[in-house]
């Protein structure tokens, strides 16, 4: 399956695999298990401890 496009267009096999992998649509309806992430609460604390330039 990969040999023909690689020969015709000069693609490397890894690049052809990437092209085919990007063509698959993402699953619909999947959500992260567990409680909702709450980054808003800790963001001010993290930003306060980051070095400023």
ABEGO torsion letter per residue (X at the ends): XAAAAAAAAGBBAAAAAAAAAAABBBBBGBBBBEBBBBAAAAAAAAAAABBBX
